[in-house]
Amino acid sequence: MGSLKKLAGQTAWYGISSIFARLLNYLLTPYLTAYLNPADYGEMSMLYAAIPFMNVLFTYGMETTFFRFSNKDENGQHVFNISSLSILFSTLIFTGLIIIFRDPVAVLLRVNEHPQFITWSAWIIGLDALTTLPFAKLRLEGRPRKYAFIRVSGILLNIAITVFCYSMLPGIAKAHPGSLIASWYDPNMGTGYYIIAGVAMSAFTFILLLPQFFSIRLEWDKKLWKQMLVYALPIMVVGFGGVINETFDRVMLGWWGPGDLHQQKVQVGIYGACYKLSILISLFVQAFRLGAEPFFFKEAKDSSDAPKTYARVMNYFVIVICSMFLFVMLYIDIWREFIRNKQLWAGLSVVPILLIANMCLGVYYNLSIWYKLSNNTTAGAVITIGGALATLVINYLFIPQYGYMACAWATLACYGGMMVASYIWGQKVYPVPYNLRKVLYFFTVMLAFYALQSIVVNYTSNLWIHRLTGTILMISYAGFILRTEGKELKGLPVIGKYFS
């Protein structure tokens, strides 16, 4: 129980920063959709869908590799030195290549009118890569408060610059046309100011992490580095597959969507805005993953009952994500108001599909511990490659006809398939006593409650009735959980006393 308490505490602290990071995009959705037209919002969505793809290339699995190899090092410093020098050298090369070839990259990402966006994005990617291992070191050392402070500080700076550029800068330029600040204003900049804010956030974060960065010692171990690469490269492949499934569909939609270039950007804008409504589950999954990855490794090292702990964690995890699904879908008429441009509401039908897809992804992250603990990262690469291929094929075949709906179903097919494959394969290699029957029970009841709300919505357009029935169903689901899991929930650290 003490280990679960530690996981809960670290997940909460890491969650503060990761939730703020994702909430930045979420809370800026009404703001940006009010200031950007659908085509510009689509342009931004395509560009920010490509950045995570490059993040995977720049870090090539070294974060997870650092956690794994640090278990064999007394304090992890030697491993930190080798992995950090490796990333520093590769980052300089990759960043330079992107800047040199920015024009063809701009054409590829449909921002050929603003090639400077690619240069600015390269700075974001490079700086984020350099801060990856310093952040990982903070996690390994169990310093979640400092981790959260640095993340949140950078995010607040991002918000401040974004609001200044879109809300205040135009007024200053109009009132003082000859001033220095007025020279910064370009009415055709569109997405550019948001990218500039991202550069400032990445640079500020890097500065705050300089103490960790300067702790790197100039030493090299060629044999260890090769061992780390062997472990890391399959994880990089997993990362590429994950990015293809999570964000790259917006790029594909921009390439293959129906209509001309403008219509394609509008489709991406609609899908990108509505995708943000599935962020609640994504927030929890990300926060959980940050706390769980080092926890799972440490639990396997220190506890003989690690598989039982993993099974209990899975039960709690599924309860939370099922409740989150209902919290979004039972009140979707409220959540949609975060998208201020009603033209973008056309894509709300993708929200339940994407929520379930992200639930599958979260379960997959829980399940994936088997191949990391067994040093069989190639298996994770195989599963993720299969999911990525499914995503690519489904999107290629159906985007031209069905647009963003094809992207949503492809995401669900991919994550669902990966979840099932990981469970079947993992139980043969590293058996964990997951209560599959109970998990499916939670999910089935969740879908039944959502179906009831859908019937109400179809038969009446009264929003207050929708909210009343949604509240009744939400309370009913909470009661169902308490009735079936009350005894188990009482044993939880911190919050268990509230279930007694």
MILUMMI-44209 format. One record per residue (C-alpha): residue number from 1; residue in one letter; x, y, z negated. Coordinates in steps of 0.001 Angstrom, whole numbers. Last residue first. Layout:
% MILUMMI-44209
{rec NUM,'a',{X,Y,Z}};
...
% end
This chain:
% MILUMMI-44209
{rec 500,'s',{-15819,4298,-4536}};
{rec 499,'f',{-15321,5663,-1038}};
{rec 498,'y',{-13901,9018,-2166}};
{rec 497,'k',{-11226,7280,-4251}};
{rec 496,'g',{-9772,5728,-1081}};
{rec 495,'i',{-8784,9117,302}};
{rec 494,'v',{-5334,9367,-1292}};
{rec 493,'p',{-4165,5817,-483}};
{rec 492,'l',{-6675,3374,1031}};
{rec 491,'g',{-7970,590,-1201}};
{rec 490,'k',{-11519,1932,-1307}};
{rec 489,'l',{-11624,1697,2495}};
{rec 488,'e',{-11381,-2095,2363}};
{rec 487,'k',{-14330,-2419,-11}};
{rec 486,'g',{-16469,-48,2036}};
{rec 485,'e',{-15725,-1632,5421}};
{rec 484,'t',{-19104,-2961,6581}};
{rec 483,'r',{-21403,-656,4608}};
{rec 482,'l',{-19160,2373,4827}};
{rec 481,'i',{-18743,1921,8578}};
{rec 480,'f',{-22495,1593,9131}};
{rec 479,'g',{-23134,4660,6988}};
{rec 478,'a',{-20707,6677,9089}};
{rec 477,'y',{-22499,5414,12196}};
{rec 476,'s',{-25841,6507,10752}};
{rec 475,'i',{-24478,9960,9943}};
{rec 474,'m',{-23366,10367,13548}};
{rec 473,'l',{-26687,9016,14861}};
{rec 472,'i',{-28703,11468,12780}};
{rec 471,'t',{-26414,14329,13801}};
{rec 470,'g',{-26736,13466,17492}};
{rec 469,'t',{-30518,13184,17160}};
{rec 468,'l',{-30634,16699,15715}};
{rec 467,'r',{-28136,18109,18214}};
{rec 466,'h',{-30010,16761,21222}};
{rec 465,'i',{-33313,17972,19774}};
{rec 464,'w',{-31782,21416,19385}};
{rec 463,'l',{-30571,21349,22992}};
{rec 462,'n',{-34058,20779,24415}};
{rec 461,'s',{-33579,19256,27872}};
{rec 460,'t',{-35567,16122,27113}};
{rec 459,'y',{-35806,12603,28565}};
{rec 458,'n',{-32238,12207,29855}};
{rec 457,'v',{-30678,13678,26712}};
{rec 456,'v',{-32665,11302,24482}};
{rec 455,'i',{-31603,8299,26577}};
{rec 454,'s',{-27974,9418,26428}};
{rec 453,'q',{-28204,9654,22629}};
{rec 452,'l',{-29343,6034,22433}};
{rec 451,'a',{-26533,4959,24759}};
{rec 450,'y',{-23988,6718,22529}};
{rec 449,'f',{-25277,4816,19516}};
{rec 448,'a',{-25025,1515,21398}};
{rec 447,'l',{-21503,2353,22573}};
{rec 446,'m',{-20371,2927,18982}};
{rec 445,'v',{-22029,-300,17839}};
{rec 444,'t',{-20074,-2174,20512}};
{rec 443,'f',{-16761,-541,19566}};
{rec 442,'f',{-17052,-1316,15857}};
{rec 441,'y',{-18007,-4932,16617}};
{rec 440,'l',{-15164,-5306,19095}};
{rec 439,'v',{-12701,-4343,16366}};
{rec 438,'k',{-14325,-6737,13889}};
{rec 437,'r',{-14075,-9687,16272}};
{rec 436,'l',{-10507,-8877,17172}};
{rec 435,'n',{-9330,-8988,13561}};
{rec 434,'y',{-5639,-8662,14387}};
{rec 433,'p',{-3497,-11387,12801}};
{rec 432,'v',{-216,-10374,14511}};
{rec 431,'p',{1704,-12936,16543}};
{rec 430,'y',{5038,-11751,18017}};
{rec 429,'v',{5728,-13588,21308}};
{rec 428,'k',{2460,-15332,22158}};
{rec 427,'q',{254,-12723,20517}};
{rec 426,'g',{2128,-10031,22426}};
{rec 425,'w',{1286,-11417,25848}};
{rec 424,'i',{-2458,-11556,25245}};
{rec 423,'y',{-2627,-8220,23408}};
{rec 422,'s',{-337,-6401,25843}};
{rec 421,'a',{-2312,-7604,28857}};
{rec 420,'v',{-5632,-6518,27314}};
{rec 419,'m',{-4377,-3041,26435}};
{rec 418,'m',{-2648,-2569,29789}};
{rec 417,'g',{-5836,-3483,31633}};
{rec 416,'g',{-7921,-1059,29606}};
{rec 415,'y',{-5366,1690,30098}};
{rec 414,'c',{-5286,1212,33877}};
{rec 413,'a',{-8976,642,34512}};
{rec 412,'l',{-9850,3646,32326}};
{rec 411,'t',{-7413,5927,34125}};
{rec 410,'a',{-8597,4718,37538}};
{rec 409,'w',{-12181,5424,36500}};
{rec 408,'a',{-11312,9020,35622}};
{rec 407,'c',{-9216,9655,38730}};
{rec 406,'a',{-11938,8230,41007}};
{rec 405,'m',{-14431,10649,39432}};
{rec 404,'y',{-12014,13473,40319}};
{rec 403,'g',{-12563,13110,44057}};
{rec 402,'y',{-15021,10422,45181}};
{rec 401,'q',{-14240,10069,48886}};
{rec 400,'p',{-10582,11084,49309}};
{rec 399,'i',{-9908,10037,45673}};
{rec 398,'f',{-11036,6430,46283}};
{rec 397,'l',{-8261,4467,47967}};
{rec 396,'y',{-5245,6471,46823}};
{rec 395,'n',{-6638,6861,43309}};
{rec 394,'i',{-7345,3154,42946}};
{rec 393,'v',{-3928,2182,44352}};
{rec 392,'l',{-1932,4672,42289}};
{rec 391,'t',{-3710,3883,39036}};
{rec 390,'a',{-3448,126,39562}};
{rec 389,'l',{252,519,40336}};
{rec 388,'a',{693,2527,37146}};
{rec 387,'g',{-1033,-140,35079}};
{rec 386,'g',{1141,-2892,36528}};
{rec 385,'i',{4229,-755,35978}};
{rec 384,'t',{3103,-294,32379}};
{rec 383,'i',{2801,-4011,31747}};
{rec 382,'v',{6143,-4782,33402}};
{rec 381,'a',{7903,-1967,31531}};
{rec 380,'g',{6528,-3182,28230}};
{rec 379,'a',{7830,-6646,29021}};
{rec 378,'t',{11241,-5172,29853}};
{rec 377,'t',{11269,-3715,26350}};
{rec 376,'n',{11794,-7199,24982}};
{rec 375,'n',{13894,-6242,21978}};
{rec 374,'s',{11509,-8319,19811}};
{rec 373,'l',{10595,-5291,17700}};
{rec 372,'k',{9926,-3142,20762}};
{rec 371,'y',{7979,-5876,22550}};
{rec 370,'w',{5674,-6484,19589}};
{rec 369,'i',{5155,-2785,18750}};
{rec 368,'s',{3067,-2422,21902}};
{rec 367,'l',{-159,-3415,20160}};
{rec 366,'n',{-603,-159,18287}};
{rec 365,'y',{270,1867,21373}};
{rec 364,'y',{-2220,-247,23343}};
{rec 363,'v',{-4958,558,20841}};
{rec 362,'g',{-4302,4254,21446}};
{rec 361,'l',{-4359,3761,25210}};
{rec 360,'c',{-7673,1926,25003}};
{rec 359,'m',{-9129,4830,23022}};
{rec 358,'n',{-7725,7197,25637}};
{rec 357,'a',{-9648,5323,28352}};
{rec 356,'i',{-12799,5406,26224}};
{rec 355,'l',{-12505,9189,25984}};
{rec 354,'l',{-11712,9468,29700}};
{rec 353,'i',{-14884,7640,30701}};
{rec 352,'p',{-16961,9631,28222}};
{rec 351,'v',{-15586,12920,29662}};
{rec 350,'v',{-15792,12168,33406}};
{rec 349,'s',{-19453,13195,33640}};
{rec 348,'l',{-18510,16693,32512}};
{rec 347,'g',{-17018,17443,35942}};
{rec 346,'a',{-19535,19988,37202}};
{rec 345,'w',{-18962,21964,34025}};
{rec 344,'l',{-16113,23741,35842}};
{rec 343,'q',{-18479,26118,37609}};
{rec 342,'k',{-19642,27101,34120}};
{rec 341,'n',{-16440,29071,33542}};
{rec 340,'r',{-16097,29364,29773}};
{rec 339,'i',{-14994,25791,29149}};
{rec 338,'f',{-15089,25687,25351}};
{rec 337,'e',{-18861,25740,25754}};
{rec 336,'r',{-18642,22105,26870}};
{rec 335,'w',{-18016,21066,23271}};
{rec 334,'i',{-21447,22249,22151}};
{rec 333,'d',{-23489,20396,24798}};
{rec 332,'i',{-21154,17406,24227}};
{rec 331,'y',{-22360,17034,20645}};
{rec 330,'l',{-23098,13295,20575}};
{rec 329,'m',{-20231,12765,23020}};
{rec 328,'v',{-17493,14447,21017}};
{rec 327,'f',{-18256,13197,17507}};
{rec 326,'l',{-19213,9811,18956}};
{rec 325,'f',{-15773,9337,20458}};
{rec 324,'m',{-14145,10588,17274}};
{rec 323,'s',{-15971,8004,15171}};
{rec 322,'c',{-14755,5254,17498}};
{rec 321,'i',{-11215,6671,17261}};
{rec 320,'v',{-11233,6636,13453}};
{rec 319,'i',{-12665,3139,13011}};
{rec 318,'v',{-10239,1788,15614}};
{rec 317,'f',{-7238,3182,13720}};
{rec 316,'y',{-8385,1822,10383}};
{rec 315,'n',{-8695,-1678,11842}};
{rec 314,'m',{-5357,-1417,13657}};
{rec 313,'v',{-3568,-334,10474}};
{rec 312,'r',{-4868,-3455,8743}};
{rec 311,'a',{-3467,-5655,11524}};
{rec 310,'y',{-79,-3895,11432}};
{rec 309,'t',{96,-4438,7661}};
{rec 308,'k',{-620,-8146,8107}};
{rec 307,'p',{2173,-8377,10686}};
{rec 306,'a',{4622,-6594,8298}};
{rec 305,'d',{4138,-9015,5420}};
{rec 304,'s',{7850,-9855,5115}};
{rec 303,'s',{8626,-6193,4536}};
{rec 302,'d',{11797,-4094,4808}};
{rec 301,'k',{12974,-4449,8432}};
{rec 300,'a',{9583,-4872,10096}};
{rec 299,'e',{8232,-2021,7985}};
{rec 298,'k',{11116,231,9065}};
{rec 297,'f',{10430,-362,12747}};
{rec 296,'f',{6688,128,12296}};
{rec 295,'f',{7208,3352,10310}};
{rec 294,'p',{9574,4833,12920}};
{rec 293,'e',{6869,4345,15588}};
{rec 292,'a',{3853,5029,13372}};
{rec 291,'g',{4350,8679,12490}};
{rec 290,'l',{4786,10002,16015}};
{rec 289,'r',{2259,7510,17374}};
{rec 288,'f',{-408,8559,14886}};
{rec 287,'a',{-65,12210,15828}};
{rec 286,'q',{-286,11366,19528}};
{rec 285,'v',{-3271,9064,19089}};
{rec 284,'f',{-5038,11604,16882}};
{rec 283,'l',{-4616,14390,19388}};
{rec 282,'s',{-5583,12167,22325}};
{rec 281,'i',{-8812,11271,20545}};
{rec 280,'l',{-9709,14940,20197}};
{rec 279,'i',{-8346,15756,23670}};
{rec 278,'s',{-11161,14166,25649}};
{rec 277,'l',{-12673,17601,26225}};
{rec 276,'k',{-9391,18714,27812}};
{rec 275,'y',{-10067,16363,30716}};
{rec 274,'c',{-13006,18609,31591}};
{rec 273,'a',{-10656,21507,32336}};
{rec 272,'g',{-8202,19417,34346}};
{rec 271,'y',{-10969,17754,36365}};
{rec 270,'i',{-12594,21039,37325}};
{rec 269,'g',{-9255,22714,38072}};
{rec 268,'v',{-8030,19730,40115}};
{rec 267,'q',{-11217,19864,42177}};
{rec 266,'v',{-10739,23634,42634}};
{rec 265,'k',{-7162,23028,43815}};
{rec 264,'q',{-8444,20506,46355}};
{rec 263,'q',{-11081,22942,47544}};
{rec 262,'h',{-8402,25587,48151}};
{rec 261,'l',{-6157,23134,50008}};
{rec 260,'d',{-8964,21936,52289}};
{rec 259,'g',{-11645,19366,51492}};
{rec 258,'p',{-11610,16033,49649}};
{rec 257,'g',{-8753,15276,47226}};
{rec 256,'w',{-5602,13554,48496}};
{rec 255,'w',{-2714,15792,47480}};
{rec 254,'g',{-4261,17864,44701}};
{rec 253,'l',{-5994,14765,43331}};
{rec 252,'m',{-2629,13012,43390}};
{rec 251,'v',{-1113,15829,41325}};
{rec 250,'r',{-4013,15689,38880}};
{rec 249,'d',{-3651,11891,38694}};
{rec 248,'f',{-96,12472,37480}};
{rec 247,'t',{-1247,13294,33961}};
{rec 246,'e',{-2000,10216,31861}};
{rec 245,'n',{-1631,7227,34192}};
{rec 244,'i',{1381,8442,36110}};
{rec 243,'v',{2809,9724,32830}};
{rec 242,'g',{2437,6329,31184}};
{rec 241,'g',{4004,4557,34132}};
{rec 240,'f',{6965,6897,34044}};
{rec 239,'g',{7285,6359,30302}};
{rec 238,'v',{7225,2586,30665}};
{rec 237,'v',{9958,2921,33286}};
{rec 236,'m',{11888,5036,30803}};
{rec 235,'i',{11344,2331,28194}};
{rec 234,'p',{12849,-175,30651}};
{rec 233,'l',{15850,2177,30884}};
{rec 232,'a',{16352,2522,27133}};
{rec 231,'y',{17446,-952,25987}};
{rec 230,'v',{19999,-1417,28771}};
{rec 229,'l',{20969,2225,28348}};
{rec 228,'m',{21613,1725,24628}};
{rec 227,'q',{23866,-1256,25283}};
{rec 226,'k',{25787,789,27869}};
{rec 225,'w',{26215,3634,25375}};
{rec 224,'l',{27429,1215,22698}};
{rec 223,'k',{30152,-116,25007}};
{rec 222,'k',{31184,3350,26164}};
{rec 221,'d',{31540,4743,22665}};
{rec 220,'w',{32165,8474,22793}};
{rec 219,'e',{32879,11111,20198}};
{rec 218,'l',{32368,14858,20223}};
{rec 217,'r',{30265,15255,17076}};
{rec 216,'i',{26687,16521,17196}};
{rec 215,'s',{25802,18512,14078}};
{rec 214,'f',{25545,21607,16284}};
{rec 213,'f',{22246,20334,17712}};
{rec 212,'q',{20776,19726,14277}};
{rec 211,'p',{21698,23264,13178}};
{rec 210,'l',{20564,24583,16619}};
{rec 209,'l',{17020,23296,16132}};
{rec 208,'l',{15484,26744,15542}};
{rec 207,'i',{17213,28022,18688}};
{rec 206,'f',{15854,25146,20778}};
{rec 205,'t',{12328,25863,19546}};
{rec 204,'f',{12680,29520,20589}};
{rec 203,'a',{13883,28517,24058}};
{rec 202,'s',{11016,26044,24517}};
{rec 201,'m',{8413,28582,23350}};
{rec 200,'a',{9817,31347,25563}};
{rec 199,'v',{9811,29052,28605}};
{rec 198,'g',{6199,28084,27901}};
{rec 197,'a',{5158,31727,27657}};
{rec 196,'i',{6746,32266,31067}};
{rec 195,'i',{4711,29331,32399}};
{rec 194,'y',{1475,30911,31146}};
{rec 193,'y',{2491,34195,32777}};
{rec 192,'g',{3035,32442,36093}};
{rec 191,'t',{-419,30869,36354}};
{rec 190,'g',{-1858,33963,38038}};
{rec 189,'m',{1062,36216,39036}};
{rec 188,'n',{-922,38084,41678}};
{rec 187,'p',{-1702,41074,39446}};
{rec 186,'d',{2037,41442,38677}};
{rec 185,'y',{2913,43173,35424}};
{rec 184,'w',{6497,43310,34204}};
{rec 183,'s',{7001,46774,35682}};
{rec 182,'a',{4249,48044,33352}};
{rec 181,'i',{6440,47107,30389}};
{rec 180,'l',{9212,49364,31680}};
{rec 179,'s',{6829,52309,32006}};
{rec 178,'g',{5778,54063,35216}};
{rec 177,'p',{2211,52799,35369}};
{rec 176,'h',{1419,53723,31751}};
{rec 175,'a',{-2372,53312,31320}};
{rec 174,'k',{-2806,50761,34100}};
{rec 173,'a',{305,48767,33187}};
{rec 172,'i',{-684,48816,29507}};
{rec 171,'g',{-4175,47551,30337}};
{rec 170,'p',{-2841,44731,32541}};
{rec 169,'l',{-320,43737,29820}};
{rec 168,'m',{-2860,43418,27021}};
{rec 167,'s',{-5173,40508,27801}};
{rec 166,'y',{-3315,38194,30181}};
{rec 165,'c',{319,38822,29233}};
{rec 164,'f',{-285,39543,25546}};
{rec 163,'v',{-2552,36519,25094}};
{rec 162,'t',{29,34204,26653}};
{rec 161,'i',{2884,35758,24670}};
{rec 160,'a',{1065,35327,21346}};
{rec 159,'i',{-55,31773,22135}};
{rec 158,'n',{3460,30673,23050}};
{rec 157,'l',{4885,32300,19910}};
{rec 156,'l',{2327,30375,17842}};
{rec 155,'i',{3390,27177,19570}};
{rec 154,'g',{7054,27752,18819}};
{rec 153,'s',{6331,28286,15143}};
{rec 152,'v',{4073,25219,15006}};
{rec 151,'r',{6729,22885,16353}};
{rec 150,'i',{9471,24257,14114}};
{rec 149,'f',{7314,24134,10985}};
{rec 148,'a',{6036,20624,11774}};
{rec 147,'y',{9513,19152,12080}};
{rec 146,'k',{10602,20988,8954}};
{rec 145,'r',{7677,19475,7084}};
{rec 144,'p',{8157,16020,8645}};
{rec 143,'r',{11652,15551,7197}};
{rec 142,'g',{11842,11748,6897}};
{rec 141,'e',{15443,11432,8092}};
{rec 140,'l',{14276,9461,11131}};
{rec 139,'r',{11713,12132,11977}};
{rec 138,'l',{14279,14928,11703}};
{rec 137,'k',{16629,12903,13886}};
{rec 136,'a',{13907,12510,16492}};
{rec 135,'f',{13470,16282,16630}};
{rec 134,'p',{17214,16710,17175}};
{rec 133,'l',{16918,13937,19790}};
{rec 132,'t',{14232,15610,21898}};
{rec 131,'t',{15523,19182,21622}};
{rec 130,'l',{17812,18957,24664}};
{rec 129,'a',{15037,17469,26778}};
{rec 128,'d',{12662,20298,25860}};
{rec 127,'l',{15289,22839,26943}};
{rec 126,'g',{15721,21151,30317}};
{rec 125,'i',{12007,20738,31016}};
{rec 124,'i',{11173,24326,30109}};
{rec 123,'w',{14108,25685,32116}};
{rec 122,'a',{13029,23588,35114}};
{rec 121,'s',{9517,25022,34775}};
{rec 120,'w',{10918,28528,35160}};
{rec 119,'t',{12735,27508,38331}};
{rec 118,'i',{9631,25775,39685}};
{rec 117,'f',{7426,28807,39008}};
{rec 116,'q',{9978,30898,40927}};
{rec 115,'p',{8798,29070,44062}};
{rec 114,'h',{5540,31093,43900}};
{rec 113,'e',{3780,30938,47283}};
{rec 112,'n',{4867,27292,47654}};
{rec 111,'v',{2840,26390,44545}};
{rec 110,'r',{1185,23268,46006}};
{rec 109,'l',{3303,20820,43980}};
{rec 108,'l',{5124,19395,47016}};
{rec 107,'v',{5614,22870,48515}};
{rec 106,'a',{7160,24091,45249}};
{rec 105,'v',{9446,21029,45160}};
{rec 104,'p',{10613,21851,48688}};
{rec 103,'d',{11475,25403,47537}};
{rec 102,'r',{12988,24466,44143}};
{rec 101,'f',{15731,22279,45572}};
{rec 100,'i',{18659,24073,43906}};
{rec 99,'i',{16668,24755,40726}};
{rec 98,'i',{15583,21122,40431}};
{rec 97,'l',{19133,19889,41049}};
{rec 96,'g',{20596,22184,38390}};
{rec 95,'t',{18124,20983,35792}};
{rec 94,'f',{18959,17350,36571}};
{rec 93,'i',{22745,17850,36250}};
{rec 92,'l',{22668,19881,33043}};
{rec 91,'t',{20158,17466,31538}};
{rec 90,'s',{22367,14465,32339}};
{rec 89,'f',{25307,15864,30364}};
{rec 88,'l',{23265,16899,27328}};
{rec 87,'i',{21291,13633,27345}};
{rec 86,'s',{24444,11498,27161}};
{rec 85,'l',{26015,13758,24561}};
{rec 84,'s',{22895,13384,22408}};
{rec 83,'s',{22805,9577,22735}};
{rec 82,'i',{26433,9187,21688}};
{rec 81,'n',{26284,11615,18776}};
{rec 80,'f',{22951,10335,17434}};
{rec 79,'v',{24204,6748,17517}};
{rec 78,'h',{27226,7749,15461}};
{rec 77,'q',{25072,9795,13087}};
{rec 76,'g',{22517,7026,12412}};
{rec 75,'n',{23277,6944,8691}};
{rec 74,'e',{24503,3388,8159}};
{rec 73,'d',{24059,2334,11781}};
{rec 72,'k',{22135,-810,12766}};
{rec 71,'n',{18729,791,12124}};
{rec 70,'s',{19986,3763,14143}};
{rec 69,'f',{19935,1535,17216}};
{rec 68,'r',{16138,1262,17279}};
{rec 67,'f',{15330,4859,16410}};
{rec 66,'f',{17840,6209,18967}};
{rec 65,'t',{16473,3856,21615}};
{rec 64,'t',{12965,5237,20993}};
{rec 63,'e',{14260,8743,21714}};
{rec 62,'m',{16673,7698,24464}};
{rec 61,'g',{13950,6435,26807}};
{rec 60,'y',{15170,8276,29902}};
{rec 59,'t',{15154,11797,28310}};
{rec 58,'f',{15385,13823,31545}};
{rec 57,'l',{13389,11350,33632}};
{rec 56,'v',{10562,11187,31092}};
{rec 55,'n',{10437,14976,30868}};
{rec 54,'m',{10267,15106,34678}};
{rec 53,'f',{6955,13234,34680}};
{rec 52,'p',{5788,15400,31779}};
{rec 51,'i',{6351,18493,34001}};
{rec 50,'a',{4329,17167,36966}};
{rec 49,'a',{936,17413,35270}};
{rec 48,'y',{1766,20934,34111}};
{rec 47,'l',{2217,21970,37728}};
{rec 46,'m',{-999,20325,38885}};
{rec 45,'s',{-3032,21810,36029}};
{rec 44,'m',{-1660,25310,36688}};
{rec 43,'e',{-2655,25090,40339}};
{rec 42,'g',{-6095,23835,39297}};
{rec 41,'y',{-6493,26826,36996}};
{rec 40,'d',{-5519,29044,39921}};
{rec 39,'a',{-8177,27375,42108}};
{rec 38,'p',{-10847,27538,39383}};
{rec 37,'n',{-10304,31304,38829}};
{rec 36,'l',{-8088,32292,35923}};
{rec 35,'y',{-9015,34741,33150}};
{rec 34,'a',{-12109,33061,31669}};
{rec 33,'t',{-10817,29549,32331}};
{rec 32,'l',{-7630,30615,30572}};
{rec 31,'y',{-9363,31697,27368}};
{rec 30,'p',{-11885,28873,27233}};
{rec 29,'t',{-9041,26367,27813}};
{rec 28,'l',{-6615,28206,25530}};
{rec 27,'l',{-8102,26417,22544}};
{rec 26,'y',{-7441,23045,24180}};
{rec 25,'n',{-4004,23802,25558}};
{rec 24,'l',{-2877,25163,22214}};
{rec 23,'l',{-4864,22436,20516}};
{rec 22,'r',{-2446,19970,22094}};
{rec 21,'a',{561,21605,20513}};
{rec 20,'f',{-1294,22334,17288}};
{rec 19,'i',{-2329,18691,17063}};
{rec 18,'s',{1270,17635,17626}};
{rec 17,'s',{2517,19970,14920}};
{rec 16,'i',{-50,19171,12266}};
{rec 15,'g',{-60,15508,13289}};
{rec 14,'y',{3571,15134,12400}};
{rec 13,'w',{2590,16180,8895}};
{rec 12,'a',{-517,14002,8713}};
{rec 11,'t',{1215,11031,10341}};
{rec 10,'q',{3999,11366,7774}};
{rec 9,'g',{1556,11253,4888}};
{rec 8,'a',{-499,8386,6295}};
{rec 7,'l',{2622,6362,7047}};
{rec 6,'k',{3912,6952,3505}};
{rec 5,'k',{601,5851,2018}};
{rec 4,'l',{621,2766,4218}};
{rec 3,'s',{4101,1911,2935}};
{rec 2,'g',{2931,2322,-643}};
{rec 1,'m',{0,0,0}};
% end
